[in-house]
Amino acid sequence: MMGIDEKLQPILAEVKRRNAGEPEFHQAVHEVLESLGRVVAKHPHYLDLALIERICEPERQIIFRIPWVDDHGKVQINRGFRVQFNSALGPYKGGMRFHPSVNVGIIKFLGFEQTFKNALTGMPIGGGKGGSDFDPKGRSDGEIMRFCQSLMTELHRHLGDQTDVPAGDIGVGGREIGYMFGQYKRLNNRFEAGVFTGKALAYGGSRARTEATGYGNTYFVQAMLATKGTSYDGKRVVVSGSGNVAIYTIEKVQSFGGKVVACSDSSGYVIDESGIDLALLKEVKDVRRERISEYARRRGADAHFVPAEKGSVWDVACQVAMPSATQNELSGKDARALVKNGVMAVGEGANMPCTPEAVKVFQDAGVLFAPGKAANAGGVATSALEMQQNASRDSWTFEQTEARLATIMRNIHDTCHATAEEYGAPGDYVLGANIAGFVRVAEAMRMLGVI
C-alpha cells in the first residue's frame, strides 16, 4: 500500500473537515485516494472540473424521524437515513441497514463504496445506501411492520425505479423488504416492482438473489486462486458471520471442495473440524434465529463454541479467510495470526471488514486479497438482474441467474487484475478495483458536465 499523492492530500483534508466525526467515511475515501495517485499521474485531466471532489460529496443526504408504536402502546423514535451518493451511471442503488450502530457517517461510507462497487459490475446503476438505528432483534413481527411502514411513509417520496432502488443489508431481510415495499405500493398507488430488490419470488423477486453475495465472493476468490494455479479443493476455509452472506459463502465453498471449519456471530464462534453442517446452521440461524452457540450444542462432540471474549474466529488456522460479518471486524493482529497460520487468500464478503492495517499485513505477506467493493459485488449485480427481470415482466430460472452472476464476477476479477497490471501494480486487487471503479464513474461524470 502507498501513501496519498500530494495533489490529492488537500481533497482528503477537505473531506475530513466537512465530514467531522465520521471515521468510517474518512477511511473509505482515504483508501480510494491512495490508489488514485497513479491515475492522476497518467491522466492529469481527472484533477480538472473538481471530478474527484464531486465524487467524494454525496448528491443528496436525507435524514428523518421515524415514530412508531411498540406492542405495549409506547411511542418509539428512531432516525432514518438515505444517502443518494452518485447517479452518473444510473439510479441510486444500495441496501438499507437496520442496526443500533447506524449513523450518517456509516451510511456515507457504505454509499461511497457502493458507487464504485456498482460501477465494477458493468451494470447501469449508481450508488446509494440507507438505514436506521432501529434494532430488529427481539422485536415482534407487528413492531417491525409498524416501524417499516413509518420509515417508508417518509422515504417513499425519494424512491422510484428510475430514481433510487433500495435493497436489504444487515438487519433487513425478506420480511422487512416486504413491509417496506407494501407501504410504498400503498402510498404510490402503483405496483412498481423495480423500486426494491431482494423481494420474495411471490411478488417479483429474483432467484439466486439471496445467495448472490456469498456465491459471488466465492467465485471471485476462485478466480484469484486460479491465477496461482490452485483452487478451493481440499483447503481449510474460515468464514466470519452466520447471516445470509456467510451461509451462502459456506454453501458455495463446500460445493467447490473446500472445507469450512469455523463461522461466527457477535457472541463468539464455532469450530467444526469435520466441516460446518450447513443444514443445521441454516436451521439455527435462518429458522430459529438463535445464537451460534446453539449450533455447537446441537452438533454435539464434532463442534465447540468459543465466546467472543475468549478469542476471535481468525485464530483458527486456514488457507482461505472470508470475512462476511461487518466493517472493521478483522484487525492487524488478526491478519498477522492468519498469515502465521498459512492463509493464502482473503475475500471480503462484508463491506470493508478488514482494517487498513490488516490489508497492509496481507499485501506485505503476498496474500491474495479481494476488497469488498469487488468481491461482494455479486449481491448488487443480481439486484440489477432483478431490476432487469422486473422491467421486462420476466422471471429467470435459478440456473440462468447464477450463470449471469458467475460471468459478472469473473469479469470483475479480470477487470481488477488487468487494471492493476496496467497501472504497474500486478496482483494488487485493491488498487485495480479502486481505479477501475473510479474511471467508470469519473468518465460518465465528465461527459455529463458540471452537475
C-alpha positions in Angstrom: 0.0 0.0 0.0 1.2 3.5 -0.7 0.7 7.0 0.7 -1.7 9.6 -0.8 -0.3 11.6 -3.7 0.4 15.2 -2.7 -2.0 16.5 -5.3 -4.8 14.5 -3.6 -4.0 15.3 0.0 -6.0 18.6 0.0 -9.0 16.7 -1.2 -8.8 14.3 1.8 -8.2 17.2 4.2 -11.4 18.9 2.9 -13.4 15.7 3.2 -12.3 15.3 6.8 -13.1 18.9 7.6 -16.6 18.8 6.0 -17.5 15.4 7.5 -16.1 15.7 11.0 -16.7 12.7 13.3 -17.2 10.2 10.5 -14.2 7.9 10.7 -15.6 5.1 8.5 -16.3 7.6 5.7 -12.8 9.1 6.1 -11.3 5.6 6.0 -13.2 4.7 2.8 -12.2 7.9 1.0 -8.6 7.5 2.1 -8.4 4.0 0.7 -9.7 5.1 -2.7 -7.5 8.3 -2.9 -4.5 6.1 -2.0 -5.0 4.3 -5.3 -5.6 7.4 -7.5 -2.0 8.9 -7.5 -1.1 6.6 -10.4 -4.3 7.7 -12.3 -3.7 11.4 -12.0 -0.1 11.0 -12.9 -1.1 9.2 -16.1 -4.3 11.2 -16.7 -4.0 14.7 -15.1 -7.3 15.8 -16.6 -9.0 14.0 -13.7 -7.9 16.8 -11.5 -9.9 19.2 -13.7 -13.6 20.1 -13.1 -13.3 19.0 -9.4 -14.2 15.5 -10.5 -12.6 13.8 -7.5 -14.1 16.3 -5.1 -17.5 15.8 -6.6 -17.2 12.0 -6.4 -16.5 12.4 -2.6 -19.6 14.5 -2.0 -23.0 12.8 -1.9 -25.6 14.2 -4.3 -28.2 14.1 -1.6 -28.4 13.2 2.1 -31.8 12.6 3.7 -32.1 12.3 7.5 -35.6 11.9 9.0 -37.5 11.0 12.2 -39.3 7.5 12.4 -42.0 7.5 15.1 -43.7 4.1 15.7 -45.8 2.4 18.4 -44.5 -0.8 20.1 -46.6 -3.7 21.4 -47.0 -2.0 24.7 -48.5 1.1 23.2 -45.4 3.2 23.9 -44.2 5.6 21.2 -40.6 4.9 20.0 -38.4 7.2 18.0 -35.7 6.2 15.6 -33.7 8.1 13.0 -33.7 7.2 9.3 -31.1 7.8 6.6 -30.8 7.6 2.8 -27.6 8.9 1.2 -28.0 9.2 -2.6 -24.3 9.2 -3.4 -23.9 9.2 -7.2 -26.2 8.7 -10.1 -23.8 9.2 -13.0 -24.2 5.6 -14.2 -27.9 5.0 -13.3 -30.4 5.3 -10.5 -29.0 5.2 -6.9 -28.7 1.5 -5.8 -27.8 0.2 -2.4 -29.2 -1.6 0.7 -31.0 -0.5 3.8 -29.3 -1.4 7.2 -31.2 -1.6 10.5 -28.7 -1.7 13.4 -28.1 0.4 16.5 -24.7 1.4 15.2 -26.1 3.2 12.1 -25.3 6.9 11.7 -24.8 9.2 8.8 -21.1 8.5 8.6 -21.5 4.8 8.3 -24.2 5.2 5.7 -21.9 7.6 3.7 -19.0 5.2 3.9 -21.3 2.4 2.6 -22.8 4.7 -0.2 -19.3 5.7 -1.3 -18.1 2.1 -1.5 -21.4 1.2 -3.3 -20.7 3.7 -6.0 -17.5 2.0 -7.1 -18.8 -1.5 -6.5 -21.8 -0.9 -8.7 -19.6 0.6 -11.4 -17.4 -2.5 -11.3 -20.4 -4.7 -12.2 -20.8 -3.0 -15.6 -24.5 -2.6 -14.9 -26.3 0.8 -15.3 -26.6 1.5 -11.6 -25.4 4.4 -9.4 -24.5 4.3 -5.7 -26.6 4.9 -2.6 -27.2 3.5 0.9 -29.7 3.9 3.7 -31.0 2.6 7.0 -31.9 3.3 10.6 -30.5 2.9 14.1 -33.6 0.7 14.8 -32.7 -2.7 16.3 -34.9 -5.5 14.9 -33.5 -8.1 17.5 -36.2 -9.1 20.0 -39.0 -7.1 18.2 -42.2 -8.8 17.1 -43.4 -9.0 13.5 -46.0 -6.4 14.3 -43.4 -4.0 15.7 -41.2 -4.5 12.7 -44.1 -3.9 10.3 -45.2 -0.7 12.0 -41.6 0.6 12.0 -41.1 -0.2 8.3 -44.4 1.4 7.4 -43.4 4.6 9.3 -40.0 4.7 7.7 -41.5 4.3 4.2 -44.1 7.0 4.8 -41.2 9.5 4.7 -38.8 7.7 2.4 -41.2 6.8 -0.4 -41.1 10.3 -1.9 -37.4 9.9 -2.6 -37.6 6.5 -4.3 -38.5 5.1 -7.7 -37.3 2.5 -10.2 -35.6 5.3 -12.2 -34.5 7.3 -9.2 -33.4 5.2 -6.2 -33.7 1.4 -5.7 -33.1 0.1 -2.1 -32.4 -3.5 -1.1 -31.6 -5.3 2.1 -28.4 -5.2 4.3 -27.7 -6.1 7.9 -31.0 -6.4 9.8 -33.1 -6.2 6.6 -34.2 -9.4 5.0 -37.2 -10.6 3.1 -39.7 -9.7 5.9 -38.5 -6.1 6.2 -38.4 -5.6 2.4 -41.9 -6.9 2.1 -43.2 -4.5 4.7 -41.4 -1.5 3.1 -42.5 -2.4 -0.5 -46.1 -2.9 0.7 -46.2 0.5 2.2 -44.5 2.1 -0.9 -47.1 0.4 -3.1 -49.9 1.7 -0.9 -48.7 5.3 -0.8 -47.9 5.5 -4.5 -51.0 3.5 -5.7 -48.9 1.5 -8.3 -47.1 -1.8 -8.4 -43.6 -0.6 -9.3 -41.8 -3.9 -8.8 -38.4 -2.5 -9.7 -38.2 0.0 -6.9 -37.0 -2.6 -4.4 -34.7 -5.6 -4.9 -34.3 -8.6 -2.7 -38.1 -9.1 -2.9 -39.7 -12.5 -2.4 -40.4 -14.6 -5.5 -44.1 -14.2 -4.9 -44.1 -10.6 -5.9 -41.2 -10.0 -8.3 -38.0 -11.2 -6.7 -35.2 -12.9 -8.5 -34.0 -16.4 -8.0 -30.4 -16.6 -6.7 -30.6 -13.1 -5.1 -30.5 -14.5 -1.6 -27.4 -16.5 -2.4 -25.7 -13.9 -4.7 -23.3 -12.0 -2.3 -21.9 -15.2 -0.8 -21.8 -17.0 -4.1 -20.2 -14.0 -5.8 -17.4 -13.7 -3.3 -16.7 -17.4 -3.7 -16.5 -17.0 -7.5 -14.1 -14.0 -7.2 -11.7 -15.8 -4.8 -11.9 -18.9 -7.0 -10.7 -16.7 -9.9 -7.9 -15.3 -7.7 -6.7 -18.7 -6.7 -6.7 -19.8 -10.3 -4.1 -17.1 -11.1 -1.8 -19.1 -8.8 -2.7 -22.4 -10.4 -4.8 -23.6 -7.4 -8.4 -23.9 -6.2 -10.6 -24.4 -3.1 -10.3 -28.1 -3.4 -9.1 -29.6 -0.1 -8.4 -26.2 1.5 -9.4 -25.2 5.1 -11.7 -22.1 5.0 -12.9 -19.8 7.8 -15.9 -17.6 7.2 -16.9 -15.0 9.8 -20.6 -14.2 10.4 -23.5 -16.6 10.1 -26.0 -14.4 8.2 -27.0 -14.6 4.5 -23.6 -13.8 3.1 -21.8 -16.2 5.4 -24.2 -19.1 4.9 -24.1 -19.0 1.1 -20.4 -18.4 1.1 -20.1 -21.7 3.1 -22.5 -23.4 0.7 -20.6 -22.5 -2.5 -17.1 -23.1 -1.0 -18.2 -26.6 0.0 -19.5 -27.2 -3.5 -16.1 -26.3 -4.8 -14.4 -28.9 -2.5 -13.3 -26.5 0.3 -13.8 -27.4 4.0 -15.3 -24.6 6.1 -14.2 -25.3 9.7 -15.4 -22.2 11.5 -18.0 -19.4 11.5 -19.3 -16.8 14.0 -21.7 -14.3 15.2 -21.4 -11.4 17.7 -21.5 -13.8 20.7 -18.5 -15.9 19.5 -17.5 -18.6 17.1 -17.8 -22.3 16.5 -15.1 -24.7 15.3 -16.3 -27.8 13.5 -13.2 -29.8 12.3 -15.4 -32.1 10.2 -16.8 -29.2 8.3 -19.8 -26.9 9.0 -23.1 -28.7 8.8 -24.9 -26.3 6.5 -28.4 -27.7 7.1 -28.0 -27.3 10.8 -26.5 -23.8 10.5 -29.5 -22.7 8.4 -32.0 -24.1 10.9 -30.3 -22.4 13.8 -29.8 -19.0 12.2 -32.5 -18.7 9.5 -35.4 -20.6 11.0 -34.9 -20.4 14.8 -32.9 -17.1 14.8 -30.7 -18.4 17.6 -27.1 -17.7 18.6 -24.2 -19.6 17.1 -23.6 -21.4 20.4 -26.8 -23.4 19.7 -25.2 -24.8 16.6 -22.4 -26.3 18.8 -24.8 -27.6 21.4 -26.9 -29.4 18.7 -23.9 -30.6 16.7 -22.5 -32.4 19.7 -18.9 -33.6 20.0 -18.0 -32.6 16.5 -18.1 -28.8 17.3 -17.3 -26.5 20.1 -18.2 -22.9 20.9 -15.7 -20.1 21.8 -17.2 -17.0 23.4 -16.2 -13.6 21.9 -14.3 -12.6 25.0 -12.1 -15.7 24.7 -10.8 -15.2 21.2 -11.5 -14.5 17.5 -12.6 -16.7 14.7 -9.4 -15.5 12.9 -7.4 -17.6 15.5 -8.5 -20.7 13.6 -5.9 -21.9 11.1 -7.0 -21.8 7.5 -5.7 -21.3 3.9 -8.7 -19.1 2.8 -10.4 -16.5 5.0 -13.7 -14.9 4.1 -14.8 -12.1 6.4 -18.5 -11.8 5.9 -19.9 -10.0 9.0 -19.4 -6.3 9.3 -16.9 -3.4 8.8 -13.5 -3.4 10.6 -14.0 -6.9 12.1 -10.6 -8.2 11.1 -7.7 -6.2 12.7 -4.0 -6.1 12.0 -3.5 -8.5 14.9 -6.0 -10.9 13.4 -4.3 -10.6 10.0 -0.9 -11.4 11.5 -2.4 -14.5 13.1 -3.9 -15.6 9.8 -0.6 -15.1 7.9 1.3 -17.0 10.6 -1.2 -19.9 10.2 -0.7 -20.1 6.4 -3.5 -18.1 4.9 -3.0 -17.6 1.1 -6.3 -15.8 0.1 -8.8 -13.4 1.7 -12.1 -12.4 0.1 -14.2 -9.7 1.7 -17.8 -10.7 1.8 -18.8 -7.8 4.0 -18.2 -4.1 3.3 -14.7 -3.1 4.5 -14.3 -5.8 7.1 -10.5 -5.6 7.1 -8.9 -2.6 8.8 -6.3 -0.7 6.8 -3.6 -2.3 8.9 -4.9 -5.7 8.2 -4.9 -5.1 4.4 -1.3 -3.9 4.6 -0.3 -7.1 6.5 -1.9 -9.3 3.9 -0.4 -7.4 1.0 3.1 -7.3 2.5 2.9 -11.0 3.0 1.9 -11.7 -0.6 -1.6 -12.9 0.4 -4.2 -12.7 -2.4 -6.6 -10.1 -1.2 -10.0 -9.3 -2.7 -11.5 -6.0 -1.5 -15.2 -5.9 -0.7 -16.1 -3.4 -3.4 -15.1 -6.1 -6.0 -15.5 -9.4 -4.2 -19.0 -8.8 -2.7 -20.5 -7.1 -5.8 -22.4 -10.2 -6.6 -25.3 -9.1 -4.5 -25.9 -5.8 -6.2 -25.2 -7.3 -9.6 -28.0 -9.8 -9.0 -30.2 -6.9 -7.8 -29.6 -5.2 -11.1 -30.6 -8.5 -12.8 -33.8 -8.5 -10.7 -34.5 -4.9 -11.9 -34.0 -6.2 -15.5 -36.5 -9.0 -15.0 -39.0 -6.6 -13.4 -38.7 -4.2 -16.3 -39.3 -6.9 -18.9 -42.1 -8.6 -16.8 -40.0 -11.8 -16.9 -38.6 -14.3 -14.4 -35.5 -16.3 -15.0 -34.5 -19.7 -13.6 -32.0 -20.1 -10.8 -29.5 -21.6 -13.3 -29.9 -18.7 -15.7 -29.4 -16.1 -13.0 -26.4 -17.9 -11.4 -24.7 -18.3 -14.8 -25.0 -14.5 -15.3 -23.7 -13.9 -11.8 -20.7 -16.2 -12.3 -19.9 -14.4 -15.6 -20.2 -10.9 -13.9 -17.9 -11.9 -11.0 -15.2 -13.3 -13.3 -15.4 -10.2 -15.4 -15.0 -8.0 -12.3 -12.0 -10.2 -11.3 -10.4 -9.9 -14.7 -11.0 -6.1 -14.8 -9.4 -5.6 -11.4 -6.5 -7.9 -12.3 -5.8 -6.2 -15.7 -6.2 -2.6 -14.3 -3.6 -3.4 -11.5 -1.2 -4.6 -14.2 -1.9 -1.6 -16.4 -1.0 0.8 -13.6 2.2 -1.0 -12.6 0.9 -3.0 -9.5 0.3 -6.6 -10.7 -1.7 -8.6 -8.2 -2.9 -5.6 -6.2 -6.7 -6.1 -6.4 -7.4 -3.1 -4.1 -5.7 -0.7 -6.5 -7.2 -2.4 -9.5 -10.8 -2.2 -8.1 -10.4 1.4 -6.9 -9.0 2.6 -10.2 -11.4 0.6 -12.5 -14.5 1.7 -10.5 -13.3 5.3 -10.3 -12.6 5.6 -14.0 -16.0 4.4 -15.0 -17.8 6.8 -12.7 -15.5 9.8 -13.5 -15.8 9.3 -17.3 -19.6 9.4 -17.0 -19.5 12.5 -14.8 -17.1 14.3 -17.1 -19.4 13.7 -20.1 -22.5 14.9 -18.2 -21.0 18.3 -17.4 -20.7 20.1 -14.0 -23.9 18.9 -12.2 
